[in-house]
């Protein structure tokens, strides 16, 4: 296939140009090599190296995949394996034909297909022994094995594309159809539509029938985009949640990174039909400019992740060209104004060494000011261990329980399920509760769960992050605050308000969400809001809304489970108003953990109230980002600069 005919090549070349990645093509670009920062990846056809070879082979083997899904109790259309009589390495058993006939008799109608093929080619709908003979002969003449599945009366077929173990896009594959005009036969209507030329029509369709005017007639029983089907993005939030949950359960079972999961809606409900390890979006990308950008974003995530270029540093410098990220420049400006020499890591940019006038040195990695001892840093990263120490030292923390991630994700889910079924007895607290990974930051993988089903869905998403431990934590009502302590002094305190939209009486939540995301980026925030974050949809649903709901003027819809600024939250500065009690509390926590600089996250009623001491310590961050965006423009820049100046003064005084 020539590269000019492939959307993938066009997209990958654009990504390489935008991110400084070297592109090299072989065999008419059917094999491509990408190189950046001492990392190399090969793409063969539509096969990316993000999945390991075993996963690829399992996905290509329909019957083996069916067995694996059965073992994990994932709803799917079962596929049975039949070896070709021409297969010398794996000859069929003597009862091969009888087993085929038995399946036809059991189901009444079956589907026969090559066991390892894709694209819907060589797939036969079989309802008689004669059909079975023809289908098996055709398949065995070209393939080493065939799989047989029961024929389902499919109401709809969906594709869920998973990238980096997260949902990238969900769309329905609408079967090809014609619209009657009252004059032409179905056959004539097909011939007049260039998109349907050469299409394999349903053998049960009367192509000579003249449909009524405006009558919609589906002309094929297949849903493959390569054979005339059309992609339609799924917007129904309830259906999106169901499809996401089912696809992510497959990812957890396979330990896959980058696949597409085909799910059918039939008389049995929602069932997995196939999983493709080669993510082909040719027809999807070519259907319209919006879908092209979606496909590009998905391929970009896969490429940057594999090449280790999806860290915040690369997201800033490559994905958002021209934007001003305050943190790196402010370190340089602060150093320059104080006569401090900065030695940058010119090759990769991971490190910088600051040399003070008195000869003292400080090494910064990825620009956060982590000036603490290694032991204190490691303790803060381990949320569960840090909470235990805080509790033993007399500080108030939420009740919590830690779950180790087992080798089999289903075992972990079973352990969690038992707790969700009887949380009061097993955990000591009930719903709602917080579920989060033990070692990640910036709100990654943190969910507020309201019931057992909600918890299992969130747990699957967290397991996909590959964290070793998961925490279930008591939900503590109140406002979310961060208090930053430097060398025994509170230098910053602010309330963190979760990402939300406010109704105006005429815009839908979808529109308000996009406006907020656009405003977030225009404000030069160091991260963009992920409007496709599944937690946003969950929160909308739990509040009784959909994306198409028009909120009354002044009505607030909270969009995120947590108030992290990196997830779209906003800040209200309270540095000058924090009560002495909470200042002393924060300083005491920092001293207890031997932290010179830290951000302490607290849930409380009001940290400015002189008489209130009701709080729970949620987390302690040993490398707090000091650009809280409580202000805008020049005031924000000056404020952040002053905070970094305090840190530099402290470092120089050591």
C-alpha positions in Angstrom: 0.0 0.0 0.0 1.4 3.4 -1.0 2.0 5.9 1.8 0.0 8.5 0.0 -3.2 6.4 0.4 -2.8 6.0 4.2 -4.1 8.5 6.7 -1.8 7.0 9.3 1.4 8.0 7.5 0.1 11.6 7.0 -0.8 11.8 10.7 2.4 10.3 11.9 4.5 12.7 9.8 2.6 15.6 11.2 3.2 14.4 14.7 6.9 13.9 14.0 7.2 17.4 12.6 5.5 19.0 15.5 7.5 17.1 18.2 10.9 16.9 16.7 10.8 13.1 16.0 12.8 11.6 13.2 10.7 9.7 10.6 12.1 7.0 8.4 10.0 4.8 6.1 10.7 1.4 4.6 8.7 -0.8 2.1 6.7 2.1 0.8 6.2 3.3 4.4 4.5 0.1 5.4 7.2 -0.1 8.0 8.2 3.2 9.7 10.9 4.0 12.3 10.5 6.9 14.7 13.5 8.1 16.8 13.7 10.8 19.5 15.8 11.3 22.6 17.7 8.0 22.4 14.3 6.1 22.0 13.3 4.2 18.9 10.0 2.6 17.9 8.8 0.7 14.8 5.3 0.6 13.4 4.4 -2.2 11.0 1.3 -1.5 9.1 -1.0 -0.6 11.9 0.8 -2.5 14.6 2.4 -0.4 17.3 5.0 -1.7 19.8 3.0 -0.4 22.8 1.5 -3.9 23.3 3.9 -6.9 23.8 4.0 -9.7 21.2 1.9 -12.1 23.2 -1.0 -9.6 23.5 -0.8 -9.1 19.7 -1.0 -12.8 19.1 -3.9 -13.3 21.5 -5.9 -10.5 19.9 -5.2 -12.0 16.4 -6.5 -15.4 17.6 -10.2 -15.0 17.9 -10.8 -18.4 19.7 -7.9 -17.9 22.1 -9.2 -14.4 22.9 -12.6 -15.9 23.5 -11.2 -18.4 26.0 -9.3 -15.7 27.8 -12.4 -13.4 28.1 -14.4 -16.4 29.4 -11.8 -17.0 32.1 -12.2 -13.4 33.2 -16.0 -13.6 33.0 -16.2 -10.7 30.5 -19.4 -10.8 28.4 -18.4 -11.6 24.8 -19.6 -13.4 21.7 -18.0 -16.9 22.0 -15.7 -18.2 19.2 -14.8 -21.8 18.6 -11.6 -23.0 16.9 -11.5 -25.3 13.8 -8.2 -26.2 12.1 -8.0 -26.4 8.4 -7.6 -29.9 6.9 -4.7 -28.4 4.9 -3.0 -27.3 8.1 -0.1 -29.8 8.4 1.3 -28.3 11.6 -2.0 -28.5 13.4 -4.3 -31.0 11.6 -7.9 -31.0 12.7 -9.4 -33.8 14.8 -11.6 -36.4 13.1 -14.8 -34.9 14.5 -14.1 -31.4 13.1 -17.1 -31.5 10.7 -19.4 -32.9 13.3 -18.5 -30.2 15.8 -19.3 -27.5 13.1 -22.6 -29.1 12.4 -23.4 -29.3 16.1 -22.8 -25.6 16.5 -25.1 -24.8 13.5 -27.8 -27.1 15.0 -27.4 -25.5 18.5 -27.6 -21.8 17.3 -29.6 -22.2 14.2 -27.5 -19.5 12.5 -23.8 -19.0 12.9 -20.9 -16.8 11.6 -17.8 -18.4 10.1 -14.7 -16.4 9.7 -10.9 -16.8 9.4 -9.5 -17.2 12.9 -6.9 -14.5 12.5 -8.2 -12.2 9.8 -9.5 -8.6 10.2 -11.5 -6.1 8.3 -14.6 -8.3 7.8 -13.2 -10.1 4.8 -14.0 -13.8 4.3 -16.8 -13.6 6.9 -19.9 -15.7 6.2 -23.4 -15.8 7.7 -24.4 -19.5 7.7 -27.9 -20.9 8.2 -27.8 -24.2 6.4 -25.4 -27.2 5.9 -24.9 -26.1 2.3 -23.8 -22.6 3.5 -21.5 -24.2 6.0 -19.8 -26.4 3.4 -19.3 -23.4 1.2 -18.0 -21.1 3.9 -15.6 -23.7 5.4 -14.2 -24.5 2.0 -13.6 -20.8 1.2 -12.0 -20.1 4.5 -9.9 -23.2 4.7 -8.6 -22.7 1.2 -7.0 -19.4 2.3 -6.5 -19.7 6.1 -5.0 -22.2 8.5 -8.0 -22.1 10.9 -11.6 -20.9 11.2 -13.6 -19.7 14.1 -17.4 -20.1 14.5 -19.5 -17.9 16.6 -23.3 -17.8 17.1 -25.1 -15.2 14.9 -26.4 -12.3 16.9 -29.2 -10.0 15.9 -27.0 -6.9 16.4 -28.8 -3.7 17.2 -25.6 -1.7 17.1 -21.8 -2.2 17.0 -19.3 0.1 18.7 -15.6 0.6 18.6 -13.7 1.7 21.8 -10.2 2.7 21.1 -7.9 2.4 24.1 -4.6 4.3 24.2 -2.2 4.2 27.1 -4.8 2.0 28.9 -7.4 4.8 28.8 -10.4 5.4 26.5 -9.4 7.5 23.5 -12.7 7.6 21.6 -16.0 5.6 21.3 -18.0 5.5 18.1 -20.8 3.5 16.6 -20.2 1.7 13.3 -23.4 2.4 11.4 -24.1 -0.3 8.8 -24.2 0.9 5.2 -27.6 1.9 4.0 -29.6 3.5 1.1 -32.6 5.8 1.3 -35.5 4.9 -0.9 -37.1 7.3 -3.4 -40.1 5.2 -4.4 -38.7 4.6 -7.9 -35.3 2.8 -7.8 -34.6 -0.7 -6.6 -32.2 -1.3 -3.8 -29.6 -2.5 -6.3 -30.0 0.7 -8.3 -29.6 2.8 -5.2 -26.4 1.0 -4.3 -25.0 1.5 -7.7 -25.7 5.2 -7.6 -23.8 5.6 -4.3 -20.0 5.7 -5.0 -19.4 4.9 -1.3 -21.2 1.6 -1.7 -19.6 0.3 -5.0 -18.3 -3.2 -4.6 -20.0 -3.6 -1.2 -20.9 -7.2 -0.1 -24.7 -7.1 0.3 -26.7 -9.2 2.8 -27.5 -12.5 1.1 -31.0 -12.3 2.7 -31.7 -8.9 1.2 -34.1 -8.6 -1.8 -32.0 -6.2 -3.9 -34.7 -5.9 -6.6 -37.3 -4.5 -4.2 -38.2 -0.8 -4.6 -38.2 0.8 -1.1 -40.7 3.5 -0.3 -39.6 7.2 -0.4 -37.4 8.1 2.6 -37.3 4.4 3.7 -33.9 3.5 5.1 -32.7 0.1 4.1 -29.5 -1.4 5.5 -27.8 -3.2 2.7 -25.1 -5.2 4.6 -25.2 -7.2 7.9 -21.5 -6.2 8.5 -20.4 -3.2 10.5 -16.8 -2.9 9.0 -15.8 0.7 8.0 -13.7 -0.8 5.2 -17.0 -2.2 3.7 -19.2 0.9 3.8 -20.1 1.4 7.4 -19.9 4.9 8.8 -18.5 6.1 12.1 -20.7 8.1 14.5 -19.3 9.4 17.8 -21.2 8.1 20.8 -22.5 11.0 22.9 -25.0 9.2 25.2 -23.2 9.4 28.6 -24.9 6.3 30.0 -23.9 4.2 27.0 -20.4 5.7 27.1 -20.0 4.5 30.6 -21.1 1.0 29.9 -18.9 0.7 26.8 -15.9 2.2 28.7 -16.3 -0.2 31.6 -16.5 -3.2 29.3 -13.5 -2.2 27.2 -11.3 -1.3 30.2 -12.1 -4.7 31.7 -10.6 -6.2 28.6 -7.5 -4.0 28.9 -7.1 -5.1 32.5 -7.4 -8.8 31.6 -4.9 -8.5 28.7 -2.6 -5.9 30.3 -2.8 -4.1 27.0 -1.9 -0.5 26.2 -3.1 0.3 22.7 -6.0 -1.6 21.2 -9.5 -1.2 19.7 -12.3 -3.1 21.3 -15.4 -4.0 19.2 -18.5 -4.3 21.3 -22.0 -5.3 20.0 -25.4 -4.6 21.5 -27.6 -7.6 20.9 -30.3 -9.8 22.5 -27.7 -10.7 25.2 -26.9 -7.1 26.1 -23.4 -5.7 25.5 -20.8 -8.2 24.4 -17.2 -8.0 23.2 -16.9 -9.2 19.7 -13.2 -8.7 18.9 -10.1 -6.9 20.1 -7.7 -5.5 17.5 -4.1 -5.0 18.4 -3.6 -3.0 15.2 -5.4 0.3 15.6 -6.5 1.3 12.1 -8.4 4.6 11.9 -8.2 5.2 8.1 -11.9 5.5 7.4 -12.6 7.2 10.7 -9.9 9.8 10.1 -11.0 10.4 6.5 -14.7 10.9 7.4 -14.4 14.5 8.5 -11.9 17.0 9.9 -13.0 16.6 13.5 -12.5 12.8 13.4 -9.1 13.4 11.8 -8.0 15.4 14.8 -9.3 12.8 17.2 -7.3 10.1 15.4 -4.2 12.3 15.4 -4.6 12.9 19.1 -4.9 9.1 19.8 -1.8 8.2 17.6 0.1 11.1 19.2 -0.6 9.8 22.7 0.6 6.3 21.8 3.8 7.6 20.1 4.8 10.1 22.8 4.1 7.5 25.5 6.3 4.9 23.9 9.1 7.4 23.2 8.9 8.6 26.8 7.8 12.1 25.6 4.5 12.4 27.5 5.9 13.9 30.7 4.8 17.4 31.7 8.1 18.8 30.4 7.4 17.5 26.9 3.7 18.3 27.0 4.7 21.9 27.7 7.5 22.3 25.2 6.0 20.3 22.3 2.3 20.1 22.6 1.7 23.7 23.5 4.1 25.8 21.4 4.1 29.5 22.2 2.5 29.1 25.6 4.2 30.6 28.7 4.9 28.1 31.5 5.7 30.2 34.6 7.6 27.6 36.5 10.8 27.1 34.4 11.2 30.8 33.4 10.7 31.9 37.0 13.5 29.7 38.2 15.8 31.2 35.7 14.7 34.8 36.4 15.0 34.3 40.2 18.5 32.9 39.8 19.6 35.7 37.4 18.3 38.5 39.7 20.2 36.9 42.7 23.4 36.4 40.8 23.0 32.6 40.9 24.5 30.7 38.1 22.2 28.2 36.4 23.8 25.2 34.6 21.0 23.6 32.4 20.9 20.1 31.1 21.1 21.1 27.4 20.7 17.7 25.9 17.4 16.5 27.6 16.4 19.3 29.9 15.7 17.0 32.9 18.0 18.7 35.3 19.4 22.1 36.2 22.2 23.0 38.7 22.0 26.3 40.6 25.3 27.6 41.9 25.0 30.4 44.6 27.5 33.1 45.1 28.7 31.5 48.3 29.5 28.3 46.4 26.6 26.3 47.5 24.7 24.2 44.9 21.2 23.0 44.4 20.1 20.4 41.8 16.6 20.7 40.4 14.9 17.9 38.4 12.1 18.6 36.0 12.0 22.1 37.7 10.0 21.3 40.9 11.8 22.6 44.0 12.2 19.4 45.9 14.7 20.4 48.6 13.9 17.7 51.1 15.7 14.5 52.2 15.2 11.4 50.1 13.5 9.5 53.0 10.9 12.2 53.6 10.2 12.5 49.8 9.7 8.7 49.5 7.4 8.7 52.6 5.2 11.5 51.1 4.9 9.6 47.8 3.6 6.6 49.6 0.2 8.0 50.7 -0.7 5.1 52.9 2.5 5.0 54.9 2.5 8.8 55.3 -1.0 8.6 56.6 -0.1 5.9 59.2 2.8 8.0 60.5 0.6 11.1 60.7 -2.0 9.1 62.7 0.6 7.7 65.1 1.8 11.3 65.7 -1.6 12.5 66.7 -2.9 14.2 63.5 -6.4 13.6 62.2 -6.6 11.6 59.0 -9.5 9.9 57.1 -10.0 6.2 57.8 -8.6 4.1 55.0 -7.6 0.6 53.8 -4.9 -0.4 51.4 -5.2 -3.1 48.7 -2.2 -4.6 47.0 -2.5 -5.1 43.2 -2.5 -8.8 42.6 -1.0 -10.4 39.5 -4.5 -11.2 38.3 -6.6 -8.0 38.2 -9.8 -10.0 38.8 -8.4 -11.1 42.2 -7.9 -7.4 43.2 -11.4 -6.6 42.0 -12.9 -9.5 44.0 -11.2 -8.2 47.1 -12.6 -4.7 46.5 -16.0 -6.0 45.6 -16.4 -7.7 49.0 -15.6 -4.4 50.7 -18.0 -2.5 48.5 -20.8 -5.0 49.3 -20.4 -4.5 53.0 -18.3 -1.4 53.6 -19.4 -0.6 57.1 -18.2 -3.9 58.5 -15.1 -4.4 56.3 -13.9 -0.8 56.2 -15.5 1.0 59.1 -17.0 3.6 56.7 -19.5 3.7 53.9 -20.4 5.4 50.7 -19.4 7.8 49.3 -15.7 7.1 49.6 -12.5 8.0 47.8 -10.6 5.5 45.7 -7.1 6.4 44.5 -3.7 5.0 43.6 -1.2 5.0 46.4 1.8 6.6 44.6 0.5 9.1 42.0 0.0 12.9 42.2 -1.9 15.8 40.7 -5.3 14.0 41.1 -4.4 11.2 38.7 -6.8 8.2 39.2 -8.6 9.7 42.2 -12.4 8.8 42.2 -15.3 9.6 44.5 -17.4 6.5 44.4 -21.1 6.3 45.4 -21.9 2.6 45.3 -20.5 -0.9 44.5 -20.9 -0.7 40.8 -19.3 2.8 40.7 -16.4 1.5 42.8 -15.6 -1.4 40.5 -15.7 0.8 37.4 -13.3 3.2 39.1 -11.1 0.4 40.3 -10.7 -1.0 36.8 -9.5 2.5 35.7 -7.1 2.7 38.5 -5.7 -0.8 37.9 -5.0 0.2 34.3 -2.5 2.8 35.7 -0.3 -0.1 36.9 0.0 1.1 40.5 1.1 -1.5 43.1 -1.4 -0.4 45.7 -4.9 1.1 45.8 -6.4 3.1 48.7 -10.0 3.2 49.8 -10.5 6.3 52.0 -13.3 7.7 54.0 -14.9 10.7 52.3 -14.6 13.8 54.5 -17.0 16.7 53.8 -15.7 20.2 53.8 -13.6 22.6 51.8 -10.2 21.6 50.2 -7.2 23.6 51.3 -3.5 23.6 50.6 -1.0 25.1 53.0 2.6 25.5 51.9 5.3 25.5 54.5 8.9 26.6 54.0 11.5 26.3 56.8 8.9 26.4 59.6 6.8 29.3 58.1 3.6 29.3 56.2 4.3 31.1 52.9 1.1 30.2 51.0 -2.4 29.1 51.8 -5.4 28.8 49.5 -8.7 27.0 49.0 -8.9 24.7 46.0 -12.3 24.7 44.3 -13.1 21.7 42.1 -13.5 22.1 38.3 -17.1 23.2 37.7 -19.4 25.1 35.4 -22.1 27.6 36.3 -25.4 27.6 34.3 -26.5 30.6 32.3 -29.9 29.4 31.3 -29.1 28.8 27.6 -25.8 26.9 27.1 -25.6 23.1 27.6 -23.2 21.5 30.0 -21.2 20.4 27.0 -20.8 24.0 25.8 -20.0 25.3 29.3 -17.4 22.6 29.7 -15.6 23.5 26.5 -15.7 27.2 27.3 -14.1 26.5 30.7 -11.4 24.3 29.0 -10.7 27.1 26.5 -10.5 29.7 29.3 -8.2 27.4 31.3 -5.8 27.3 28.3 -6.0 31.0 27.5 -5.0 31.7 31.1 -1.6 30.1 30.3 -2.1 27.3 32.8 0.7 24.7 32.7 -1.7 21.9 31.8 -4.8 21.6 29.6 -8.1 20.3 30.8 -9.0 16.8 29.5 -12.6 17.3 28.6 -12.8 13.5 27.9 -11.8 12.5 31.4 -14.4 9.8 32.3 -14.7 11.3 35.8 -16.4 14.4 34.3 -19.2 12.3 32.8 -19.6 10.3 36.0 -20.0 13.5 38.1 -22.5 14.9 35.6 -24.6 11.7 35.8 -24.5 11.5 39.6 -25.9 15.0 39.8 -28.8 14.0 37.5 -27.6 15.7 34.4 -26.3 14.9 30.9 -23.9 16.7 28.7 -27.0 18.2 26.9 -28.6 19.5 30.0 -29.1 23.3 30.1 -28.5 24.5 33.6 -30.6 27.3 35.0 -28.7 30.6 35.6 -26.5 30.3 38.7 -26.8 26.5 39.1 -23.4 24.9 39.7 -22.4 21.5 38.2 -19.2 20.0 39.8 -17.2 18.2 37.1 -14.3 16.6 39.0 -14.0 14.4 42.1 -11.1 16.3 43.5 -10.0 19.9 43.6 -6.6 19.6 42.1 -5.6 22.6 40.1 -4.1 20.4 37.4 -7.6 19.0 36.8 -9.1 22.4 36.2 -9.7 23.5 39.8 -9.4 27.1 40.8 -7.7 28.7 43.8 -8.8 31.4 46.3 -5.8 32.8 48.1 -6.0 32.8 51.9 -2.4 33.4 52.9 -3.2 36.6 54.8 -6.3 35.1 56.4 -5.3 31.7 57.7 -5.9 31.3 61.4 -3.0 30.7 63.8 -4.4 27.3 64.6 -4.0 26.0 61.1 -0.7 27.8 60.6 0.7 26.0 63.6 -0.9 22.7 62.5 0.8 22.9 59.1 4.2 23.8 60.6 3.9 20.9 63.1 3.1 18.4 60.3 6.1 19.6 58.2 8.4 19.3 61.2 7.0 15.8 62.1 7.9 14.5 58.7 11.3 16.4 58.6 10.2 18.5 55.5 11.8 21.8 54.8 9.3 22.6 51.9 5.9 20.9 51.5 2.3 21.4 50.5 -0.2 20.0 53.1 -3.7 19.2 51.8 -6.4 19.5 54.4 -10.1 19.1 54.3 -11.8 21.5 56.9 -14.8 23.7 57.3 -12.9 27.0 57.3 -9.1 27.5 57.9 -9.7 31.2 58.5 -12.0 30.5 61.5 -10.1 31.2 64.7 -12.3 28.8 66.7 -12.6 25.8 64.4 -10.2 22.9 64.6 -12.1 20.3 62.6 -9.8 18.9 59.9 -8.5 15.8 58.2 -5.0 15.7 56.5 -5.5 14.2 53.1 -2.0 14.2 51.7 1.4 15.8 52.1 3.3 16.9 48.9 7.1 17.1 49.3 7.5 19.1 46.0 4.6 21.6 45.8 4.2 23.6 42.6 4.2 27.2 43.6 2.1 28.7 40.8 -1.4 28.3 42.2 -3.2 30.6 39.8 -5.1 32.5 42.5 -4.3 35.6 40.6 -4.1 36.6 36.9 -1.6 38.2 34.6 1.3 40.3 36.0 0.0 40.0 39.6 0.2 36.2 39.2 3.7 36.3 37.7 5.0 38.7 40.5 3.4 36.5 43.2 4.9 33.3 41.9 8.3 35.0 41.6 8.2 36.1 45.2 7.5 32.5 46.4 10.4 31.1 44.4 12.6 33.9 45.7 11.8 32.8 49.3 12.9 29.3 48.4 16.2 30.6 46.8 16.9 32.7 49.9 16.5 29.6 52.1 18.7 27.5 49.9 21.5 30.1 50.0 21.3 30.4 53.7 21.8 26.7 54.4 
